[in-house]
Amino acid sequence: MKAHQYQVNVEWTGNKGSGTFDYRSYGREHTVTVADKEAPIHCSSDPSFRGDSKRYNPEELFVASLSSCHMLWYLHLCAVNDVIVLEYTDNASGKMIENVNGSGQFESVTLYPEVVVSKTEMIEKAKELHEKAHEMCFIANSCAFPVTCEAQCIVK
């Protein structure tokens, strides 16, 4: 077994001068950086929780992580199984439930990958590899809720 360590820096940038004096006195803006990466990620909370709708929120980034991990495993599996992918997009969707006390948890995430392969003969294998990608996905394997995949594979 091999262990991997990930280090990120999250810095709150939403102090409007009085800190967290009360719930309305501070912004939810923050920046996520990783050493030696090109650009910071400008974040906030979801607008439902007084966040800035123009910034990424943790829930969106979580769904994006699931989608991205699945895609990267899928592309790898296609490459080693002679399936030539020309295009890949995913309009992933996650459902989070907020509890009465304000806590919450994701109930489900559904991935909707649309894949373009180079030959009609590759479509069947391309569809099968989504299941294997799901089994291999680090992020999906860490979730306590269902992550499903409704893939489409075509030739253009």
C-alpha atoms as an extended CHARMM CRD file, in Angstrom:
* protein
*
       156  EXT
         1         1  MET       CA              0.0000000000        0.0000000000        0.0000000000  PROA      1               0.0000000000
         2         2  LYS       CA              1.2750000000        3.4630000000       -0.8950000000  PROA      2               0.0000000000
         3         3  ALA       CA              0.3240000000        6.6650000000        0.9590000000  PROA      3               0.0000000000
         4         4  HSD       CA             -0.0510000000       10.0620000000       -0.7020000000  PROA      4               0.0000000000
         5         5  GLN       CA             -0.1380000000       13.3700000000        1.1670000000  PROA      5               0.0000000000
         6         6  TYR       CA             -1.8840000000       16.5250000000       -0.0990000000  PROA      6               0.0000000000
         7         7  GLN       CA             -1.1920000000       19.9660000000        1.3120000000  PROA      7               0.0000000000
         8         8  VAL       CA             -3.4480000000       22.9490000000        0.5840000000  PROA      8               0.0000000000
         9         9  ASN       CA             -3.6450000000       26.4070000000        2.0830000000  PROA      9               0.0000000000
        10        10  VAL       CA             -7.0420000000       27.9580000000        2.7800000000  PROA      10              0.0000000000
        11        11  GLU       CA             -6.9670000000       31.6250000000        3.7290000000  PROA      11              0.0000000000
        12        12  TRP       CA            -10.0550000000       33.5380000000        4.8160000000  PROA      12              0.0000000000
        13        13  THR       CA            -10.1740000000       36.9250000000        3.0450000000  PROA      13              0.0000000000
        14        14  GLY       CA            -13.6350000000       38.0080000000        4.1950000000  PROA      14              0.0000000000
        15        15  ASN       CA            -12.7930000000       40.1140000000        7.2570000000  PROA      15              0.0000000000
        16        16  LYS       CA            -14.7030000000       43.3620000000        6.7050000000  PROA      16              0.0000000000
        17        17  GLY       CA            -13.0190000000       45.0870000000        9.6450000000  PROA      17              0.0000000000
        18        18  SER       CA            -14.7820000000       43.6210000000       12.6690000000  PROA      18              0.0000000000
        19        19  GLY       CA            -14.0010000000       39.9350000000       12.1660000000  PROA      19              0.0000000000
        20        20  THR       CA            -16.7620000000       37.5730000000       13.1990000000  PROA      20              0.0000000000
        21        21  PHE       CA            -18.4640000000       40.1000000000       15.4570000000  PROA      21              0.0000000000
        22        22  ASP       CA            -21.8060000000       38.6100000000       14.3340000000  PROA      22              0.0000000000
        23        23  TYR       CA            -23.1310000000       36.3310000000       11.6150000000  PROA      23              0.0000000000
        24        24  ARG       CA            -23.6980000000       39.1830000000        9.1600000000  PROA      24              0.0000000000
        25        25  SER       CA            -20.5000000000       41.1190000000        9.8480000000  PROA      25              0.0000000000
        26        26  TYR       CA            -18.0730000000       39.0040000000        7.8490000000  PROA      26              0.0000000000
        27        27  GLY       CA            -17.6670000000       37.7720000000        4.3030000000  PROA      27              0.0000000000
        28        28  ARG       CA            -17.3260000000       34.1300000000        3.3910000000  PROA      28              0.0000000000
        29        29  GLU       CA            -14.6190000000       34.8050000000        0.8100000000  PROA      29              0.0000000000
        30        30  HSD       CA            -11.4900000000       32.7020000000        0.9870000000  PROA      30              0.0000000000
        31        31  THR       CA             -8.6710000000       31.6140000000       -1.2660000000  PROA      31              0.0000000000
        32        32  VAL       CA             -7.3830000000       28.0980000000       -1.8280000000  PROA      32              0.0000000000
        33        33  THR       CA             -3.7770000000       27.7810000000       -2.9180000000  PROA      33              0.0000000000
        34        34  VAL       CA             -1.3600000000       24.9460000000       -3.4140000000  PROA      34              0.0000000000
        35        35  ALA       CA              2.3860000000       25.5110000000       -3.5670000000  PROA      35              0.0000000000
        36        36  ASP       CA              3.7430000000       25.6830000000       -7.1290000000  PROA      36              0.0000000000
        37        37  LYS       CA              0.2920000000       25.7960000000       -8.7650000000  PROA      37              0.0000000000
        38        38  GLU       CA             -0.5930000000       28.3620000000      -11.4110000000  PROA      38              0.0000000000
        39        39  ALA       CA             -3.4290000000       30.2420000000       -9.7570000000  PROA      39              0.0000000000
        40        40  PRO       CA             -5.4370000000       30.4190000000       -6.5530000000  PROA      40              0.0000000000
        41        41  ILE       CA             -9.0530000000       29.2940000000       -6.4290000000  PROA      41              0.0000000000
        42        42  HSD       CA            -11.3120000000       32.0960000000       -5.2260000000  PROA      42              0.0000000000
        43        43  CYS       CA            -14.0320000000       30.6400000000       -3.0470000000  PROA      43              0.0000000000
        44        44  SER       CA            -16.9500000000       31.5640000000       -0.8460000000  PROA      44              0.0000000000
        45        45  SER       CA            -19.8380000000       29.7290000000        0.7170000000  PROA      45              0.0000000000
        46        46  ASP       CA            -22.9490000000       28.8530000000       -1.2350000000  PROA      46              0.0000000000
        47        47  PRO       CA            -25.1880000000       31.9210000000       -1.6750000000  PROA      47              0.0000000000
        48        48  SER       CA            -27.7550000000       30.1540000000        0.5450000000  PROA      48              0.0000000000
        49        49  PHE       CA            -25.2410000000       30.6330000000        3.3670000000  PROA      49              0.0000000000
        50        50  ARG       CA            -24.4350000000       34.3040000000        2.6790000000  PROA      50              0.0000000000
        51        51  GLY       CA            -21.7820000000       33.4940000000        0.0860000000  PROA      51              0.0000000000
        52        52  ASP       CA            -20.6930000000       35.2050000000       -3.1220000000  PROA      52              0.0000000000
        53        53  SER       CA            -22.3470000000       33.5110000000       -6.1100000000  PROA      53              0.0000000000
        54        54  LYS       CA            -19.4670000000       34.5380000000       -8.3910000000  PROA      54              0.0000000000
        55        55  ARG       CA            -16.9860000000       32.3940000000       -6.4440000000  PROA      55              0.0000000000
        56        56  TYR       CA            -16.6750000000       28.6280000000       -6.2090000000  PROA      56              0.0000000000
        57        57  ASN       CA            -18.1400000000       27.0610000000       -3.0940000000  PROA      57              0.0000000000
        58        58  PRO       CA            -16.9580000000       23.8790000000       -1.3350000000  PROA      58              0.0000000000
        59        59  GLU       CA            -19.9870000000       21.9130000000       -2.4750000000  PROA      59              0.0000000000
        60        60  GLU       CA            -19.3340000000       22.7220000000       -6.1490000000  PROA      60              0.0000000000
        61        61  LEU       CA            -15.6660000000       21.8460000000       -5.7470000000  PROA      61              0.0000000000
        62        62  PHE       CA            -16.6200000000       18.5550000000       -4.1110000000  PROA      62              0.0000000000
        63        63  VAL       CA            -18.8500000000       17.5870000000       -7.0510000000  PROA      63              0.0000000000
        64        64  ALA       CA            -16.1080000000       18.7550000000       -9.4320000000  PROA      64              0.0000000000
        65        65  SER       CA            -13.6130000000       16.5240000000       -7.6000000000  PROA      65              0.0000000000
        66        66  LEU       CA            -15.8220000000       13.4880000000       -8.1320000000  PROA      66              0.0000000000
        67        67  SER       CA            -16.3060000000       14.3260000000      -11.8000000000  PROA      67              0.0000000000
        68        68  SER       CA            -12.6290000000       15.0610000000      -12.3820000000  PROA      68              0.0000000000
        69        69  CYS       CA            -11.4040000000       11.9020000000      -10.6400000000  PROA      69              0.0000000000
        70        70  HSD       CA            -13.8280000000        9.7460000000      -12.6310000000  PROA      70              0.0000000000
        71        71  MET       CA            -12.7630000000       11.4020000000      -15.8890000000  PROA      71              0.0000000000
        72        72  LEU       CA             -9.0450000000       10.9460000000      -15.2200000000  PROA      72              0.0000000000
        73        73  TRP       CA             -9.4730000000        7.2640000000      -14.3980000000  PROA      73              0.0000000000
        74        74  TYR       CA            -11.7330000000        6.8390000000      -17.4230000000  PROA      74              0.0000000000
        75        75  LEU       CA             -9.2260000000        8.4260000000      -19.8210000000  PROA      75              0.0000000000
        76        76  HSD       CA             -6.4620000000        6.2310000000      -18.4070000000  PROA      76              0.0000000000
        77        77  LEU       CA             -8.5550000000        3.0920000000      -18.8160000000  PROA      77              0.0000000000
        78        78  CYS       CA             -9.5050000000        4.0600000000      -22.3710000000  PROA      78              0.0000000000
        79        79  ALA       CA             -5.8620000000        4.6490000000      -23.2590000000  PROA      79              0.0000000000
        80        80  VAL       CA             -4.7570000000        1.2140000000      -22.0100000000  PROA      80              0.0000000000
        81        81  ASN       CA             -7.7750000000       -0.5090000000      -23.6280000000  PROA      81              0.0000000000
        82        82  ASP       CA             -7.3560000000        0.9830000000      -27.1150000000  PROA      82              0.0000000000
        83        83  VAL       CA            -10.4030000000        3.2300000000      -26.8750000000  PROA      83              0.0000000000
        84        84  ILE       CA             -9.6050000000        6.5900000000      -28.4360000000  PROA      84              0.0000000000
        85        85  VAL       CA            -11.4870000000        9.3940000000      -26.7200000000  PROA      85              0.0000000000
        86        86  LEU       CA            -11.6940000000       12.6180000000      -28.7230000000  PROA      86              0.0000000000
        87        87  GLU       CA            -13.9730000000       14.6440000000      -26.4220000000  PROA      87              0.0000000000
        88        88  TYR       CA            -15.2100000000       14.3430000000      -22.8470000000  PROA      88              0.0000000000
        89        89  THR       CA            -17.6130000000       16.5940000000      -20.9720000000  PROA      89              0.0000000000
        90        90  ASP       CA            -19.5820000000       16.0270000000      -17.7870000000  PROA      90              0.0000000000
        91        91  ASN       CA            -22.4400000000       18.0600000000      -16.3490000000  PROA      91              0.0000000000
        92        92  ALA       CA            -22.2810000000       16.4660000000      -12.9060000000  PROA      92              0.0000000000
        93        93  SER       CA            -24.9590000000       17.1520000000      -10.3190000000  PROA      93              0.0000000000
        94        94  GLY       CA            -24.9380000000       16.7250000000       -6.5520000000  PROA      94              0.0000000000
        95        95  LYS       CA            -27.7570000000       16.8330000000       -4.0250000000  PROA      95              0.0000000000
        96        96  MET       CA            -27.0050000000       17.9980000000       -0.4890000000  PROA      96              0.0000000000
        97        97  ILE       CA            -29.5010000000       17.8460000000        2.3480000000  PROA      97              0.0000000000
        98        98  GLU       CA            -29.4230000000       20.5330000000        5.0340000000  PROA      98              0.0000000000
        99        99  ASN       CA            -30.5390000000       19.3580000000        8.4570000000  PROA      99              0.0000000000
       100       100  VAL       CA            -32.6600000000       21.3440000000       10.9220000000  PROA      100             0.0000000000
       101       101  ASN       CA            -29.5910000000       22.1710000000       13.0350000000  PROA      101             0.0000000000
       102       102  GLY       CA            -27.7580000000       23.6230000000       10.0010000000  PROA      102             0.0000000000
       103       103  SER       CA            -25.4670000000       20.6610000000        9.3930000000  PROA      103             0.0000000000
       104       104  GLY       CA            -25.8270000000       18.6450000000        6.2330000000  PROA      104             0.0000000000
       105       105  GLN       CA            -24.5150000000       15.9570000000        3.9800000000  PROA      105             0.0000000000
       106       106  PHE       CA            -24.5590000000       14.9740000000        0.3640000000  PROA      106             0.0000000000
       107       107  GLU       CA            -27.3160000000       12.5320000000       -0.4720000000  PROA      107             0.0000000000
       108       108  SER       CA            -26.1140000000       11.6990000000       -3.9930000000  PROA      108             0.0000000000
       109       109  VAL       CA            -23.9870000000       12.7660000000       -6.9270000000  PROA      109             0.0000000000
       110       110  THR       CA            -24.7100000000       11.8210000000      -10.5170000000  PROA      110             0.0000000000
       111       111  LEU       CA            -22.1370000000       12.1120000000      -13.2630000000  PROA      111             0.0000000000
       112       112  TYR       CA            -23.3770000000       12.6680000000      -16.8230000000  PROA      112             0.0000000000
       113       113  PRO       CA            -20.3030000000       12.1700000000      -18.9940000000  PROA      113             0.0000000000
       114       114  GLU       CA            -20.6670000000       12.6550000000      -22.7300000000  PROA      114             0.0000000000
       115       115  VAL       CA            -17.8350000000       10.9220000000      -24.5480000000  PROA      115             0.0000000000
       116       116  VAL       CA            -16.8880000000       11.0630000000      -28.2130000000  PROA      116             0.0000000000
       117       117  VAL       CA            -14.7590000000        8.1500000000      -29.4340000000  PROA      117             0.0000000000
       118       118  SER       CA            -13.0350000000        7.7910000000      -32.7780000000  PROA      118             0.0000000000
       119       119  LYS       CA            -14.7520000000        4.5970000000      -34.0540000000  PROA      119             0.0000000000
       120       120  THR       CA            -18.1820000000        2.9910000000      -33.7140000000  PROA      120             0.0000000000
       121       121  GLU       CA            -16.5500000000       -0.3080000000      -32.6800000000  PROA      121             0.0000000000
       122       122  MET       CA            -15.2140000000        1.4130000000      -29.5580000000  PROA      122             0.0000000000
       123       123  ILE       CA            -18.5870000000        2.4820000000      -28.1570000000  PROA      123             0.0000000000
       124       124  GLU       CA            -19.4050000000       -0.7070000000      -26.2560000000  PROA      124             0.0000000000
       125       125  LYS       CA            -15.9950000000       -0.8780000000      -24.5540000000  PROA      125             0.0000000000
       126       126  ALA       CA            -16.1340000000        2.8740000000      -23.8920000000  PROA      126             0.0000000000
       127       127  LYS       CA            -19.4100000000        2.4130000000      -22.0140000000  PROA      127             0.0000000000
       128       128  GLU       CA            -18.0610000000       -0.5320000000      -19.9960000000  PROA      128             0.0000000000
       129       129  LEU       CA            -15.0060000000        1.4000000000      -18.8600000000  PROA      129             0.0000000000
       130       130  HSD       CA            -17.1460000000        3.8980000000      -16.9480000000  PROA      130             0.0000000000
       131       131  GLU       CA            -17.9710000000        1.1690000000      -14.4320000000  PROA      131             0.0000000000
       132       132  LYS       CA            -14.2930000000        0.3420000000      -13.9610000000  PROA      132             0.0000000000
       133       133  ALA       CA            -13.4360000000        4.0610000000      -13.6510000000  PROA      133             0.0000000000
       134       134  HSD       CA            -16.0690000000        4.3390000000      -10.9240000000  PROA      134             0.0000000000
       135       135  GLU       CA            -14.5190000000        1.3950000000       -9.0530000000  PROA      135             0.0000000000
       136       136  MET       CA            -11.0780000000        3.0170000000       -9.2440000000  PROA      136             0.0000000000
       137       137  CYS       CA            -12.0380000000        6.6290000000       -8.3970000000  PROA      137             0.0000000000
       138       138  PHE       CA            -10.2900000000        7.7470000000       -5.1980000000  PROA      138             0.0000000000
       139       139  ILE       CA            -12.9120000000       10.3600000000       -4.3910000000  PROA      139             0.0000000000
       140       140  ALA       CA            -15.9660000000        8.1610000000       -5.0590000000  PROA      140             0.0000000000
       141       141  ASN       CA            -14.4260000000        5.4190000000       -2.9200000000  PROA      141             0.0000000000
       142       142  SER       CA            -14.2910000000        7.9320000000       -0.0530000000  PROA      142             0.0000000000
       143       143  CYS       CA            -17.9860000000        8.8310000000       -0.1590000000  PROA      143             0.0000000000
       144       144  ALA       CA            -20.7070000000        7.5400000000        2.1730000000  PROA      144             0.0000000000
       145       145  PHE       CA            -23.4580000000        8.1370000000       -0.3890000000  PROA      145             0.0000000000
       146       146  PRO       CA            -24.2020000000        6.8580000000       -3.9000000000  PROA      146             0.0000000000
       147       147  VAL       CA            -22.2310000000        8.2340000000       -6.8230000000  PROA      147             0.0000000000
       148       148  THR       CA            -23.8500000000        7.1580000000      -10.0740000000  PROA      148             0.0000000000
       149       149  CYS       CA            -22.8420000000        7.5530000000      -13.6880000000  PROA      149             0.0000000000
       150       150  GLU       CA            -25.1920000000        8.0060000000      -16.6290000000  PROA      150             0.0000000000
       151       151  ALA       CA            -22.7850000000        8.0560000000      -19.5500000000  PROA      151             0.0000000000
       152       152  GLN       CA            -23.3270000000        8.6060000000      -23.2350000000  PROA      152             0.0000000000
       153       153  CYS       CA            -20.7620000000        7.4780000000      -25.7950000000  PROA      153             0.0000000000
       154       154  ILE       CA            -20.9560000000        8.4460000000      -29.4640000000  PROA      154             0.0000000000
       155       155  VAL       CA            -18.8990000000        8.8430000000      -32.6220000000  PROA      155             0.0000000000
       156       156  LYS       CA            -18.9230000000       12.1740000000      -34.4480000000  PROA      156             0.0000000000
